[in-house]
């Protein structure tokens, strides 16, 4: 049974998280322990901005090469094996997450439960991205038709089964029906290749039911996501 976290630990977390760039590895380990032990630390800060994250990593790990993608993703290159666990702690504390990993020069989706070696690169993305202030009135979501009955009943629920890279639980949306149809075609082919004769469904989402809408780093032009449920009252199925 876990011991309760004392108030001074929580206050230390509040204070230290803003000084992450200058903390020693022991302090980072303690912060990481607190963040994983106390739900009160959740939501204390949004994701650090990309420039701050780059500064934090460059100051701590001089031996690596860093690349900032135009969409905001950060790539870290080098022999990461010895520092990988500490790097993952720092990524989490920055409010970011690993999306892809390169093993022996081959990129794959990052899987949390896997034990990796011969790591020569990772890509990381912010857990909470740019918040959209002026939400599009109508959005679209694509999902496997096997879930249609469930969606009609309980609405859309954030899931982490992202097709191209590792991501936290989210609902992915677009404001373009053309993009939604393109995605449907891609996902339909994936189902067909897996031996299924099902198709995907396009859902129309009324954004009035969305409290916080984020810009999607992988589709800046018309791509969005939410991290909370969308009520069935705010969705309808697009007719063929």
C-alpha positions, 0 to 999 in steps of 0.5 A: 500500500502506498504511503500518503504524499505529504503536503510539503511534497506537493508544494515542492512539486509546484515549486520545482516544476517551474525550475525543471531546467536547473534541477539535478537528476536526483531532484528529477527522480523525486519529482517523477515519483511525486507525479506518479504517486499523487493525483493532485499533481495532475493538471498543475501545468500544461505542456512546456512549450517546444523552445523550453523543452529544447532548452531543458534537454540541450542543457542536460544532454549535450551529447545528443543532436536535436531537431525541431520539426515544423509541426512542433515535434522534437527529434532526439538523436544519438546513443540513448540507451544509457540515459533512456529511463531518465530521458523518459522521466524528463519527457513526462515532467515536461508534459510531453510523450514519446510518439516514435522510436528509432531502433538500429536506424528503423523508426517504429511506434513507441510502445510503453510496455516494451523494453528497448535497446540499441536506441538511436532516436526518439520523437516527442510531442506535447501531451496538451497542445495549442488550445483552439479559441474559435472552435469550428462549429462542425467537426468530423470523426472517423471510427470503425463501424463495429463501435457504432451501437456503442457510440450511439449509446455513450458517445465518443470516448478518448482512446489511444489506439492511434494508427501511426504513432503512440499517443495519449487517450484522445478523440481525433477530429477534423473540420474538413469533410474531404479529409474525413473521407480520405481518412475513411478510405485509408482506414477502410483499406486497413480493415480490408487488409486485415481480412475484415469486410467492415467499413468505417463510419464518419461522425458529425460532431457539434462542437458546442459539446466540446469544452477544450479543443486542441490543435493536432500537431500531426495535422495543423491544417484542419486537425484537432483532438479532445481529451474528454468524452463527447456526448451522443447528443452532440454527434450524428452519423453521416449518411452514405 
